[in-house]
Amino acid sequence: MPSSPAIRRLLRIVSLALCGLAPLLLLPAFWLRWGRLGGADFLPFYAAAKLLPGLGIYDPHSIYGAEIAAIGGMRDGLTFIRIPAFALFVWPLAHLSYPIAQAIWFELRALAAAGFVYAWPHNPRRVTALAAAFFLPLAGALSGDQDTPFLLLWIALAERLHGRRPFAAGLLLALCAAKPHLFLLLPVYLWIHRRSLIPGFLAGGTALLALSFAAAGPRWPQALVAVLRSPSIEPWGVFNLHSLALPAAVEIMLTVVIAAGALAAILRASDRMALAATLTAGLLLSYHTTLADAAMLLPAVLLFAAARRLEANPNARADAVAA
């Protein structure tokens, strides 16, 4: 009996998505079988979680020692540069061997990427799935051990919940403090477009600070600033202005122009286009970015696609999530 058009369409989508994601889903098997280190960015998380509680999470010698104990080697500059709460979240994995912990870390992030596809409310789900499967920065985030897929999930869930559960949506956005340099204009966006989320956002930020002080003591902010000022933390990446070695006056002028343009978009555009501008400007203005950080452009790309779809078909529902 021939399958229905809907089933054939679903099978095509699944096949294309698997073609894009299957190589990444096989990585944990290689790590467990041969003990090879894939992406290295989980290593400082693991080392910092090993060193809790206390300020050792920001001491390079302690971090490097924990990394050598975990994998037999280290890399200069691969230090922990998050607030202590995020080392605390990884603490359960620090009780496992590094290859197993890294494999679990990968699968959790793969599930977060899948959760983004399922929860994102502004495009048909098949469009979101295909965009995510072939979005190179997201693949880089997954293969490089970056925590960016979690940020995508928090944004998607916050977008889905903001109308019905604004406090919960604000709590989720507070978790974007894992990479605050990518969300420089988020407070402005919330004040202009999503003011109802601010109580949850502030409550979540307060909880993260409380956990951080409990995990690392009262002097962790100074210790974190000292790590961030280290020469090994460079403004590298192809998506920010500060890595282009421009004359200071030109860099300042471009920074002002981009910030002003983003603020104008946030003030005058619809809430969805304002969110796209917030995410794009955060990437351009931040100091330290990688290819994996550009995964934050995925929601922006999808929002622009949804806007074009609405322009072409005003009767289309922007929040379609058809499978």
C-alpha positions as CSV (number, residue, x, y, z in Angstrom):
1,M,0.0,0.0,0.0
2,P,1.6,3.3,-1.0
3,S,2.4,5.7,1.8
4,S,0.6,9.0,2.1
5,P,2.3,12.3,1.0
6,A,2.7,13.4,4.6
7,I,4.6,10.2,5.5
8,R,6.8,10.5,2.4
9,R,7.5,14.1,3.3
10,L,8.4,13.1,6.9
11,L,10.7,10.4,5.7
12,R,12.5,12.8,3.4
13,I,13.0,15.3,6.3
14,V,14.3,12.6,8.6
15,S,16.7,11.2,5.9
16,L,18.1,14.7,5.2
17,A,18.5,15.5,8.9
18,L,20.3,12.2,9.6
19,C,22.6,12.8,6.7
20,G,23.6,16.0,8.4
21,L,23.7,14.8,12.0
22,A,24.8,11.1,11.8
23,P,28.5,11.8,11.6
24,L,28.3,13.9,14.8
25,L,26.2,11.3,16.6
26,L,28.9,8.7,16.0
27,L,31.6,10.8,17.7
28,P,31.0,9.5,21.3
29,A,31.5,5.9,20.1
30,F,35.0,6.9,18.8
31,W,35.8,8.7,22.1
32,L,34.8,5.7,24.2
33,R,36.5,3.1,21.9
34,W,39.8,4.8,21.3
35,G,39.9,7.3,24.1
36,R,40.6,10.1,21.7
37,L,40.0,13.7,22.7
38,G,37.5,15.3,20.2
39,G,36.5,18.9,20.9
40,A,38.5,20.2,23.9
41,D,36.1,22.8,25.3
42,F,34.5,20.4,27.8
43,L,37.9,19.8,29.4
44,P,38.0,23.0,31.5
45,F,34.4,22.4,32.6
46,Y,35.4,19.0,33.8
47,A,38.5,20.2,35.5
48,A,36.7,23.1,37.2
49,A,34.0,20.7,38.5
50,K,36.8,18.5,39.9
51,L,38.2,21.5,41.8
52,L,35.0,22.6,43.5
53,P,34.4,24.1,46.0
54,G,36.8,27.0,46.1
55,L,38.8,29.5,43.9
56,G,40.9,26.7,42.3
57,I,38.6,26.8,39.3
58,Y,40.2,30.1,38.3
59,D,43.8,29.1,39.1
60,P,45.5,28.1,35.8
61,H,48.0,25.8,37.6
62,S,45.2,23.9,39.3
63,I,43.1,23.7,36.2
64,Y,46.0,22.5,34.1
65,G,46.8,19.9,36.8
66,A,43.3,18.6,36.7
67,E,43.3,18.5,32.9
68,I,46.6,16.5,32.9
69,A,45.1,14.1,35.4
70,A,42.1,13.7,33.2
71,I,43.6,13.2,29.8
72,G,47.4,13.2,30.3
73,G,47.9,16.6,28.7
74,M,46.7,20.3,28.6
75,R,46.6,23.2,26.3
76,D,47.7,26.7,27.2
77,G,44.7,29.1,27.6
78,L,42.2,26.3,28.0
79,T,40.9,27.6,31.3
80,F,37.5,27.9,32.9
81,I,35.9,31.3,32.0
82,R,32.3,30.9,33.2
83,I,30.8,31.9,36.5
84,P,31.1,29.2,39.2
85,A,27.5,28.1,38.9
86,F,28.2,26.5,35.5
87,A,31.0,24.4,36.9
88,L,28.6,23.3,39.6
89,F,26.1,22.1,37.0
90,V,28.8,19.8,35.5
91,W,29.8,18.5,39.0
92,P,28.0,15.2,38.6
93,L,29.9,14.4,35.4
94,A,33.2,15.1,37.2
95,H,32.7,11.8,39.1
96,L,33.0,9.8,35.9
97,S,36.1,9.1,33.8
98,Y,36.7,11.8,31.3
99,P,35.9,9.8,28.1
100,I,32.5,8.7,29.6
101,A,31.8,12.2,30.9
102,Q,32.6,13.8,27.5
103,A,30.4,11.3,25.7
104,I,27.5,12.1,28.0
105,W,28.2,15.8,27.5
106,F,28.0,15.3,23.8
107,E,24.7,13.5,24.0
108,L,23.2,16.1,26.3
109,R,24.1,18.8,23.8
110,A,22.7,16.8,20.9
111,L,19.5,16.5,22.8
112,A,19.5,20.2,23.4
113,A,19.9,20.8,19.7
114,A,17.0,18.4,19.1
115,G,15.0,20.2,21.8
116,F,15.6,23.5,20.0
117,V,14.1,22.0,16.8
118,Y,11.1,20.7,18.6
119,A,10.4,23.8,20.7
120,W,11.2,26.7,18.3
121,P,7.8,28.2,17.6
122,H,8.3,30.6,14.7
123,N,8.9,28.3,11.7
124,P,7.4,25.0,10.5
125,R,9.3,22.2,12.3
126,R,10.6,20.7,9.0
127,V,12.2,24.0,8.1
128,T,13.8,24.3,11.6
129,A,15.1,20.7,11.4
130,L,16.7,21.1,8.0
131,A,18.2,24.5,9.0
132,A,19.7,23.0,12.2
133,A,21.0,19.9,10.5
134,F,23.0,21.8,7.9
135,F,23.9,24.9,9.9
136,L,27.7,24.7,10.0
137,P,28.2,26.7,13.3
138,L,25.9,24.3,15.1
139,A,27.9,21.4,13.8
140,G,31.0,23.1,15.0
141,A,29.5,23.7,18.5
142,L,28.6,20.0,18.8
143,S,31.9,18.6,17.5
144,G,33.9,21.2,19.5
145,D,32.3,20.5,22.9
146,Q,30.8,24.0,23.1
147,D,27.8,24.6,25.3
148,T,26.1,26.8,22.7
149,P,23.3,24.2,21.9
150,F,22.0,24.7,25.5
151,L,21.7,28.4,24.8
152,L,19.7,27.7,21.7
153,L,17.4,25.5,23.7
154,W,16.8,28.1,26.4
155,I,16.0,30.7,23.7
156,A,13.5,28.4,22.0
157,L,11.8,27.4,25.2
158,A,11.6,31.1,26.3
159,E,10.0,32.0,23.0
160,R,7.5,29.2,23.3
161,L,6.6,30.1,27.0
162,H,6.8,33.8,27.1
163,G,3.1,34.4,26.5
164,R,1.8,31.8,29.0
165,R,4.6,31.5,31.6
166,P,6.6,34.6,31.5
167,F,8.4,34.0,34.8
168,A,9.6,30.6,33.6
169,A,10.7,32.1,30.3
170,G,12.7,34.7,32.1
171,L,14.4,32.0,34.2
172,L,15.4,30.2,31.1
173,L,16.9,33.3,29.5
174,A,18.9,33.9,32.7
175,L,20.8,30.7,31.9
176,C,22.3,32.5,28.9
177,A,24.7,34.0,31.4
178,A,26.9,31.0,30.4
179,K,28.0,33.3,27.6
180,P,27.0,36.9,28.6
181,H,29.2,38.5,25.9
182,L,26.8,37.1,23.3
183,F,23.8,38.8,24.9
184,L,25.0,42.3,25.5
185,L,21.7,43.9,24.3
186,L,19.4,41.3,25.8
187,P,18.4,43.5,28.8
188,V,17.4,46.3,26.3
189,Y,15.4,43.8,24.3
190,L,13.6,42.6,27.4
191,W,12.8,46.1,28.6
192,I,11.3,47.1,25.2
193,H,9.6,43.9,24.1
194,R,9.3,41.3,26.9
195,R,9.0,43.3,30.1
196,S,6.9,40.5,31.7
197,L,10.0,38.3,31.5
198,I,12.2,40.6,33.6
199,P,11.1,39.3,37.1
200,G,12.0,35.7,36.1
201,F,15.2,36.9,34.4
202,L,16.3,38.7,37.6
203,A,15.3,35.8,39.8
204,G,17.3,33.4,37.6
205,G,20.4,35.7,37.7
206,T,20.1,36.1,41.4
207,A,20.0,32.3,41.8
208,L,23.1,31.8,39.6
209,L,25.0,34.4,41.6
210,A,24.0,32.7,44.9
211,L,25.1,29.3,43.6
212,S,28.4,30.9,42.4
213,F,29.2,32.4,45.8
214,A,28.3,29.2,47.5
215,A,30.5,27.2,45.2
216,A,33.6,29.5,45.0
217,G,33.4,31.9,47.9
218,P,33.1,35.7,48.0
219,R,36.2,36.5,45.9
220,W,35.3,34.7,42.7
221,P,34.4,37.8,40.7
222,Q,37.9,39.2,41.1
223,A,39.4,35.8,40.2
224,L,37.2,35.5,37.1
225,V,38.2,39.0,35.9
226,A,41.9,38.1,36.4
227,V,41.4,35.0,34.2
228,L,39.6,37.0,31.5
229,R,42.4,39.6,31.4
230,S,45.0,36.9,30.7
231,P,46.8,37.3,27.4
232,S,45.9,33.7,26.5
233,I,42.2,34.9,26.2
234,E,42.3,36.6,22.9
235,P,39.6,38.3,20.8
236,W,39.9,35.7,18.1
237,G,37.2,34.6,15.7
238,V,35.9,35.9,12.4
239,F,32.6,37.3,13.7
240,N,33.6,40.1,16.0
241,L,35.3,43.5,15.3
242,H,38.0,43.2,17.9
243,S,40.0,40.5,16.1
244,L,40.5,42.4,12.9
245,A,43.4,44.5,14.1
246,L,41.7,47.7,12.9
247,P,42.9,51.1,13.9
248,A,41.4,52.1,17.3
249,A,39.4,54.9,15.8
250,V,37.9,52.7,13.1
251,E,37.1,49.9,15.6
252,I,35.3,52.4,17.9
253,M,33.4,53.9,15.0
254,L,32.2,50.5,13.7
255,T,31.3,49.4,17.2
256,V,29.2,52.6,17.7
257,V,27.5,52.2,14.3
258,I,26.6,48.5,14.9
259,A,25.4,49.2,18.4
260,A,23.3,52.1,17.2
261,G,21.8,50.1,14.4
262,A,20.9,47.3,16.7
263,L,19.4,49.6,19.2
264,A,17.3,51.2,16.5
265,A,16.1,47.8,15.3
266,I,15.2,46.8,18.9
267,L,13.3,50.0,19.4
268,R,11.4,50.1,16.1
269,A,11.1,46.6,14.8
270,S,8.7,43.8,15.8
271,D,9.6,41.7,18.8
272,R,10.8,38.9,16.6
273,M,12.9,41.0,14.4
274,A,14.2,42.8,17.5
275,L,15.3,39.4,18.9
276,A,17.1,38.6,15.6
277,A,18.9,42.0,15.9
278,T,19.8,41.3,19.5
279,L,21.4,38.0,18.7
280,T,23.2,39.3,15.6
281,A,24.6,42.4,17.3
282,G,25.7,40.3,20.4
283,L,27.9,38.2,18.1
284,L,29.4,41.2,16.3
285,L,30.1,43.3,19.4
286,S,31.4,40.5,21.7
287,Y,35.1,40.3,22.4
288,H,35.8,36.6,22.2
289,T,33.9,34.5,19.6
290,T,34.4,31.2,17.7
291,L,32.6,29.5,14.9
292,A,30.5,27.7,17.5
293,D,29.3,31.0,18.9
294,A,27.9,31.8,15.4
295,A,25.3,29.1,16.1
296,M,23.4,31.9,17.9
297,L,22.6,33.2,14.4
298,L,20.4,30.2,13.7
299,P,17.4,31.7,15.5
300,A,18.0,35.0,13.7
301,V,18.1,33.3,10.3
302,L,14.9,31.4,11.1
303,L,13.2,34.6,12.3
304,F,14.2,36.4,9.1
305,A,12.8,33.4,7.1
306,A,9.6,33.5,9.0
307,A,9.2,37.3,8.3
308,R,9.7,36.7,4.6
309,R,7.2,33.9,4.7
310,L,4.6,36.2,6.3
311,E,5.3,38.9,3.7
312,A,4.7,36.4,0.9
313,N,1.6,34.8,2.6
314,P,0.0,37.1,5.2
315,N,-2.4,34.3,6.2
316,A,0.4,32.0,7.3
317,R,0.8,31.4,11.0
318,A,4.2,32.5,12.1
319,D,4.2,30.0,14.9
320,A,3.6,27.0,12.8
321,V,5.2,23.9,14.2
322,A,3.9,21.3,11.8
323,A,6.0,18.1,11.7
